[in-house]
Amino acid sequence: MTPIFTWERVPVFCNVLHETREQALRAERAAMRLVLCHQCGFIHNAAFEPQKTPYGPHYGNPLSASPHFRKYATHVAEELTQKYNLHGKEIIEIGCGDGYFLRLLCDIGPNRGIGFDPSYDPRSASADPDASGVRIVADAYSQRHEQHHPALVCCRHVLEHIHDPLGFLKELRETLDGRNECIVFFEVPDARHTFLRGAIWDILYEHCNYFTRESLEWVFEAAGFQVIQTRERYEGQFLTIEARPVPVAKSHRERADESGDMQSQCAEFQDLFQRTVDSWQMRIANWREQRRQVVAWGAGTKGTMFLNVLGLSHDALEYVVDIHPRKQGKFVPGTGQEIIGPPSLARRRPDTIIVMNPLYLREIRGIAGRYLTDVTFVVASDSVCSAPAACGTR
């Protein structure tokens, strides 16, 4: 393992918002020391302390308020349903959040769904336990629940949070013993997008793991699964894997050094990170001199890390816009910005909006256009390799 990145004071939780600014400013911080495996390209936070990240109803990063994301999730659910003939079957989702994706799978099938998530909040609008044959259990999935007989186990954006991913997958494999036709579908952020394309706002304490295609396949095979397919999705931001359980002795094969480009690129990552930060801080300082009124759009992972990495307190950038009602009125951990809904833009009248994820630019321009007539949209390009760009005005 080779060290590639160190940051001493990163917020422990990006996706736990706070009721007051004072609470947000006191958010706990911890150290991050990322190391790279030479064999498979796996990246892990060697300083991670699992006890610092207890997941409960206070945690949440719902994306289903976005039409763009809903379209993507629907496409994936339809694809899985057709490919694996998921009609009238039992489906389990591990880390189901508000149950949105599980409900899609059950509506399309139709199927019966059981979701497991210790952060499940029954007040969430997407998680009606009586809708579409979906039942959600506010607990982590484990061998206690092996009485189920799923045709599909899906787990999206969870494995990167788990300190021991191999142990987690081995336990999942044990619950599926004798059910070799069961399909498992996992989705994680793609480490190549984060580190080779310089997506530095996607590095956060909650994500103790960063998977490449090679390392994701390796850990599934080591846990006793046969890999069916891995794919880049969401314009390279996500990586998915489809697999089925098989005897460990038949599935796991040793791999030669496959980290290749990851090793050479990650050797320069700390320097790239700092140059990106310097570039953005200079741009923000210039905007302040010009007395421009700037807001960021997106109070999820990217937005929270953008503000914390750049050290932008609420005095420097006062508000963050988010379309999800659950986030509005709360405050960003670490930097204390109030989260407002799009209608508030008519009163705030910003002249510059920083779009945190370029995939949502068209959607954001359409929503903001209802309230503003003259504003510049700037995409928060992640690295100095692709400098921040203005994307037109209206």
Buried (B, 14 or more C-beta within 10 A) or exposed (E): EEEBBBBEEBBBBBBBBBEEBEBBBEBEBBBBBBBBBBBBBBBBBEBBEEEEBEBEBEBBBBBBBBBBBBEBBBEBBEEBBEEBEBEEBBBBBBBBBBBBBBBBBBBBBBBBBBBBBBBBBEEBEBBBEEEBBBEBBBEBBBEEBBEBEBBBBBBBBBBBBBBEBEEBBBBBBBBBEEBEEBBBBBBBBBBBBBBBBBBBBBBBBBBBBBBBBBBBBBBBBBBBBBBBEBEBBBEEBBBBBBBBBBEBEEBBEEBEEBBEEBBEBBEEBBEBBEBBBEBBBEBBEEBEEEEEBBBBBBBBBBBBBBBBBBEBBBEBBBBBBBBBEBBBEBBBBBBBBBBBBBEBBEEBEBBBBBBBBBBBBEBBBEBBEEBBEEBBBBBBBBBBEEEBEEBEEE
